[in-house]
């Protein structure tokens, strides 16, 4: 036994003398925590993530001060989301290394790029092409993907959609998404398992929620872009998705997106310095203006802070603040979702 220990010590000393790189690695938890926290803190500005659209946060703050919101929010967070989660965990298949490994790998790549702890990935067996996210105190954050969506999408399209939902989890959108289901805005809006609040939604609350959805899309799209292998193809990818018949959580669909027309529109305003000339014709549906606003993020320095593996353009990029101002002008102020 003494000889064995002596021999082991000699091997260790020899390894140190030879400069074994494995022995130089600091594996302490404190070092890991410092590195992880420092990395993520670099992306937090004023309590919110730097890629998040400022109007998304501002309208959520406005909602909290409206009459009736407190009652609706409590009903959603204490009952609706919990019931939906319970139903999904009972009926869905949890993806992992052995079940739906390709989709699980996409989720891992998205969470790696967004510096997010991986949520639970649940596969729902339904032909409807749907994806949404859930977050509650009673269960782990989850992303629910339908088999219909898996059949419809390419791996890169799935990467974008799953990345968007990871962004929604990261920016606490779940309760607000579920609040939208109370508006009966259109027949294709996702209907959750439970809607426990029986009080009618006031016109002011309705108008503000409709406004928020458009701004929340910009935040989610930016998260999805950060997750893409090649973010420059964002516009074409989203247009292709809708043209294939994709219907989002809010029930919106448009099979005539027309990427070429939208790209030409963006190309005209890409280098525009005068804000008044950035206003996009209000006759263009909001769902299409969203693509134009999303493409503006490709010129923003924030994207390249998150994705340092992507080649950065050799011209001067816009600041996050300037990008947000431009996006507000592009999206306009109409009440259409």
C-alpha positions as CSV (number, residue, x, y, z in Angstrom):
1,X,0.0,0.0,0.0
2,X,2.9,2.4,1.0
3,X,4.6,1.6,-2.3
4,X,1.4,2.3,-4.3
5,X,0.9,5.7,-2.7
6,X,4.5,6.6,-3.2
7,X,4.3,5.6,-6.8
8,X,1.1,7.6,-7.4
9,X,2.8,10.7,-5.8
10,X,5.8,10.3,-8.1
11,X,3.5,10.1,-11.1
12,X,1.7,13.3,-10.1
13,X,5.0,15.2,-9.5
14,X,6.3,14.0,-12.8
15,X,3.2,15.2,-14.6
16,X,3.5,18.6,-12.9
17,X,7.2,18.8,-14.0
18,X,6.2,18.0,-17.6
19,X,3.6,20.7,-17.6
20,X,0.4,18.6,-17.9
21,X,-2.2,21.1,-19.1
22,X,-5.0,19.3,-17.3
23,X,-3.4,20.1,-14.0
24,X,-3.5,23.8,-14.8
25,X,-7.2,23.9,-15.1
26,X,-9.0,25.7,-12.3
27,X,-12.1,23.6,-11.6
28,X,-13.3,25.5,-8.6
29,X,-17.0,26.4,-8.5
30,X,-16.2,30.0,-7.5
31,X,-14.1,30.5,-10.7
32,X,-16.9,29.0,-12.8
33,X,-19.5,31.2,-11.2
34,X,-17.4,34.3,-11.7
35,X,-16.9,33.6,-15.3
36,X,-20.5,32.7,-16.0
37,X,-21.9,35.7,-14.1
38,X,-19.4,38.2,-15.7
39,X,-20.3,36.9,-19.2
40,X,-24.1,37.2,-18.7
41,X,-23.9,40.5,-16.8
42,X,-22.3,42.0,-19.9
43,X,-25.6,41.6,-21.7
44,X,-27.8,43.1,-18.9
45,X,-28.6,46.8,-19.2
46,X,-31.0,48.5,-16.7
47,X,-32.3,45.2,-15.5
48,X,-33.2,43.8,-18.9
49,X,-31.2,42.0,-21.6
50,X,-29.5,44.2,-24.1
51,X,-31.1,42.7,-27.2
52,X,-34.6,43.2,-25.9
53,X,-36.7,45.9,-27.6
54,X,-37.1,48.8,-25.2
55,X,-40.8,49.2,-26.1
56,X,-41.5,45.6,-25.1
57,X,-40.4,46.4,-21.5
58,X,-42.1,49.9,-21.5
59,X,-45.5,48.6,-22.5
60,X,-45.3,45.8,-19.9
61,X,-44.7,48.4,-17.3
62,X,-47.7,50.4,-18.6
63,X,-49.9,47.3,-18.4
64,X,-49.0,46.8,-14.7
65,X,-50.7,50.2,-13.9
66,X,-54.0,49.5,-15.8
67,X,-57.2,48.6,-14.0
68,X,-58.1,44.9,-14.2
69,X,-54.6,43.8,-15.1
70,X,-53.7,42.7,-11.6
71,X,-56.7,40.4,-11.4
72,X,-56.0,39.0,-14.9
73,X,-52.3,38.5,-14.2
74,X,-53.0,36.6,-10.9
75,X,-55.5,34.3,-12.6
76,X,-53.0,33.5,-15.3
77,X,-50.0,33.0,-13.1
78,X,-51.8,31.0,-10.4
79,X,-54.2,28.9,-12.4
80,X,-54.0,29.1,-16.2
81,X,-50.3,28.4,-16.8
82,X,-50.2,25.7,-14.1
83,X,-53.1,23.9,-15.7
84,X,-51.6,24.2,-19.1
85,X,-48.3,22.9,-17.8
86,X,-49.9,20.0,-16.0
87,X,-51.8,19.0,-19.2
88,X,-48.6,19.2,-21.3
89,X,-46.5,17.1,-18.9
90,X,-49.2,14.4,-18.8
91,X,-49.8,14.2,-22.6
92,X,-46.5,15.3,-24.2
93,X,-43.2,13.4,-24.8
94,X,-40.2,15.0,-23.2
95,X,-37.4,15.3,-25.8
96,X,-33.8,14.3,-24.8
97,X,-30.7,12.5,-26.1
98,X,-32.8,9.4,-26.9
99,X,-36.2,10.8,-27.8
100,X,-36.2,13.4,-30.6
101,X,-32.4,13.9,-30.3
102,X,-32.2,16.2,-33.3
103,X,-34.7,18.7,-31.9
104,X,-33.1,18.4,-28.4
105,X,-29.7,19.3,-30.0
106,X,-31.2,22.4,-31.6
107,X,-32.6,23.5,-28.2
108,X,-29.1,23.0,-26.6
109,X,-27.5,25.1,-29.3
110,X,-30.1,27.9,-28.8
111,X,-29.6,28.0,-25.1
112,X,-25.8,28.0,-25.5
113,X,-26.0,31.0,-27.8
114,X,-28.5,32.8,-25.5
115,X,-26.6,31.8,-22.3
116,X,-29.8,30.3,-20.9
117,X,-30.3,27.2,-18.7
118,X,-32.0,24.7,-21.1
119,X,-35.8,24.6,-20.6
120,X,-37.7,21.3,-20.8
121,X,-38.6,20.4,-24.4
122,X,-42.0,18.8,-24.8
123,X,-43.3,17.3,-28.0
124,X,-47.1,17.5,-28.5
125,X,-48.7,15.1,-30.9
126,X,-50.9,17.3,-33.1
127,X,-51.0,18.2,-36.7
128,X,-51.3,21.9,-35.9
129,X,-47.9,23.6,-36.5
130,X,-47.6,25.3,-33.1
131,X,-44.8,26.3,-30.7
132,X,-45.1,28.1,-27.4
133,X,-43.3,28.5,-24.0
134,X,-44.4,28.1,-20.4
135,X,-42.9,29.5,-17.2
136,X,-44.3,29.0,-13.7
137,X,-43.3,28.6,-10.1
138,X,-44.8,25.1,-10.1
139,X,-42.7,23.6,-12.9
140,X,-39.5,24.2,-14.8
141,X,-39.5,26.6,-17.9
142,X,-40.7,24.6,-20.9
143,X,-41.0,24.9,-24.7
144,X,-43.8,23.0,-26.3
145,X,-43.4,22.0,-30.0
146,X,-46.1,20.1,-32.0
147,X,-45.3,17.2,-34.3
148,X,-47.0,19.1,-37.1
149,X,-44.4,21.9,-36.7
150,X,-41.5,19.3,-36.8
151,X,-42.9,17.9,-40.1
152,X,-43.2,21.4,-41.6
153,X,-39.8,23.0,-40.6
154,X,-36.2,22.7,-41.7
155,X,-33.6,22.4,-38.9
156,X,-32.7,26.1,-39.3
157,X,-36.4,27.2,-39.2
158,X,-36.7,25.1,-36.0
159,X,-33.6,26.8,-34.6
160,X,-35.2,30.2,-35.2
161,X,-38.6,29.3,-33.6
162,X,-37.1,27.5,-30.6
163,X,-34.7,30.4,-30.2
164,X,-37.6,32.8,-30.2
165,X,-39.4,30.9,-27.4
166,X,-36.1,30.7,-25.4
167,X,-36.1,34.5,-25.8
168,X,-39.6,34.8,-24.6
169,X,-38.7,32.7,-21.5
170,X,-35.6,34.8,-20.9
171,X,-37.8,38.0,-21.1
172,X,-40.7,36.7,-19.0
173,X,-43.4,36.9,-21.8
174,X,-45.4,33.8,-20.8
175,X,-48.1,35.5,-18.7
176,X,-48.6,38.3,-21.2
177,X,-48.9,35.8,-24.1
178,X,-51.6,34.0,-22.1
179,X,-53.3,37.3,-21.4
180,X,-53.7,37.7,-25.2
181,X,-55.9,34.5,-25.3
182,X,-58.6,36.4,-23.3
183,X,-59.1,38.9,-26.1
184,X,-60.7,36.6,-28.6
185,X,-58.8,38.5,-31.2
186,X,-59.1,35.8,-33.9
187,X,-60.3,32.2,-34.1
188,X,-56.8,30.8,-34.7
189,X,-55.3,32.1,-31.5
190,X,-54.0,29.3,-29.3
191,X,-56.6,28.2,-26.7
192,X,-55.0,27.1,-23.5
193,X,-56.4,24.4,-21.2
194,X,-57.8,26.9,-18.7
195,X,-58.9,30.6,-18.7
196,X,-60.0,31.2,-15.1
197,X,-60.5,35.0,-15.1
198,X,-64.2,35.7,-15.7
199,X,-64.1,39.5,-15.7
200,X,-64.3,41.1,-19.2
201,X,-61.1,42.8,-20.5
202,X,-61.4,46.6,-20.7
203,X,-60.8,48.4,-24.0
204,X,-57.7,50.1,-22.6
205,X,-56.2,46.8,-21.5
206,X,-57.1,45.3,-24.9
207,X,-55.5,48.1,-26.8
208,X,-52.3,47.9,-24.7
209,X,-52.0,44.1,-25.1
210,X,-52.4,44.4,-28.8
211,X,-49.6,47.0,-28.8
212,X,-47.4,44.9,-26.6
213,X,-47.6,41.8,-28.9
214,X,-46.1,43.7,-31.8
215,X,-43.2,44.9,-29.7
216,X,-42.7,41.5,-28.0
217,X,-42.3,40.0,-31.5
218,X,-39.3,42.2,-32.1
219,X,-37.6,41.0,-28.9
220,X,-38.4,37.3,-29.7
221,X,-37.2,37.7,-33.3
222,X,-33.9,39.1,-32.1
223,X,-33.4,36.1,-29.8
224,X,-34.2,33.8,-32.7
225,X,-31.6,35.6,-34.9
226,X,-28.9,35.2,-32.3
227,X,-29.6,31.5,-32.4
228,X,-29.4,31.1,-36.2
229,X,-26.3,29.8,-37.8
230,X,-26.5,32.6,-40.3
231,X,-28.7,35.5,-39.0
232,X,-28.4,37.3,-42.4
233,X,-31.1,34.9,-43.8
234,X,-33.6,35.8,-41.1
235,X,-36.0,37.7,-43.4
236,X,-36.2,35.0,-46.0
237,X,-36.6,32.2,-43.4
238,X,-39.5,33.9,-41.6
239,X,-41.3,34.7,-44.9
240,X,-40.9,31.0,-46.0
241,X,-42.3,29.8,-42.7
242,X,-45.5,31.8,-43.1
243,X,-45.8,31.0,-46.8
244,X,-45.7,27.3,-45.9
245,X,-48.8,27.8,-43.7
246,X,-47.3,28.4,-40.2
247,X,-49.7,29.9,-37.7
248,X,-48.2,31.5,-34.6
249,X,-49.4,31.4,-31.0
250,X,-51.4,34.6,-31.6
251,X,-53.3,33.1,-34.5
252,X,-51.6,35.2,-37.2
253,X,-50.8,33.8,-40.6
254,X,-49.9,35.2,-44.0
255,X,-49.1,33.1,-47.0
256,X,-48.2,36.1,-49.2
257,X,-45.3,37.6,-47.3
258,X,-43.2,38.5,-50.3
259,X,-39.6,38.6,-49.1
260,X,-38.2,40.3,-52.2
261,X,-40.6,43.3,-51.8
262,X,-39.8,43.6,-48.1
263,X,-36.1,43.4,-48.8
264,X,-36.3,46.2,-51.4
265,X,-38.3,48.3,-48.8
266,X,-35.6,47.8,-46.2
267,X,-32.8,48.4,-48.7
268,X,-34.2,51.9,-49.3
269,X,-34.2,52.8,-45.6
270,X,-31.1,50.9,-44.5
271,X,-28.8,54.0,-44.5
272,X,-31.5,56.6,-43.9
273,X,-30.6,59.2,-41.3
274,X,-33.8,61.2,-41.1
275,X,-36.3,59.6,-38.8
276,X,-39.4,61.0,-40.6
277,X,-38.3,59.1,-43.7
278,X,-38.2,55.8,-41.9
279,X,-42.0,55.6,-41.4
280,X,-43.2,52.6,-43.4
281,X,-46.6,52.7,-45.1
282,X,-49.3,51.7,-42.6
283,X,-51.1,49.8,-45.4
284,X,-48.4,47.2,-45.1
285,X,-49.6,44.6,-42.5
286,X,-47.8,44.7,-39.1
287,X,-46.7,41.1,-39.6
288,X,-44.7,42.2,-42.7
289,X,-43.3,45.4,-41.1
290,X,-42.0,43.2,-38.4
291,X,-39.6,41.5,-40.9
292,X,-38.3,44.9,-42.0
293,X,-37.7,45.9,-38.3
294,X,-36.0,42.6,-37.7
295,X,-33.6,43.0,-40.6
296,X,-32.4,46.3,-39.0
297,X,-31.0,44.2,-36.1
298,X,-28.4,42.9,-38.6
299,X,-26.9,46.3,-38.6
300,X,-26.8,46.5,-34.7
301,X,-23.6,46.0,-32.7
302,X,-25.6,44.0,-30.1
303,X,-26.0,41.0,-32.4
304,X,-22.2,40.7,-32.8
305,X,-21.7,41.0,-29.1
306,X,-23.8,37.8,-28.6
307,X,-22.4,36.1,-31.7
308,X,-18.7,36.7,-31.7
309,X,-18.2,33.7,-34.0
310,X,-19.9,35.6,-36.9
311,X,-17.8,37.8,-39.1
312,X,-18.5,41.4,-38.2
313,X,-19.2,43.9,-41.0
314,X,-16.3,46.3,-41.8
315,X,-18.5,49.4,-41.6
316,X,-19.8,51.1,-38.4
317,X,-22.7,49.4,-36.8
318,X,-25.7,51.1,-35.1
319,X,-26.0,51.2,-31.4
320,X,-28.8,49.3,-29.6
321,X,-30.6,52.6,-28.8
322,X,-30.5,53.8,-32.4
323,X,-31.8,50.4,-33.6
324,X,-34.7,50.6,-31.1
325,X,-35.6,54.1,-32.3
326,X,-35.6,52.9,-35.9
327,X,-37.7,49.8,-35.1
328,X,-40.3,52.0,-33.4
329,X,-40.6,54.2,-36.5
330,X,-40.8,51.2,-38.8
331,X,-43.5,49.4,-36.7
332,X,-45.6,52.6,-36.3
333,X,-48.4,53.2,-33.8
334,X,-51.4,51.4,-35.2
335,X,-53.4,49.0,-33.1
336,X,-53.0,46.0,-35.5
337,X,-51.1,43.0,-34.2
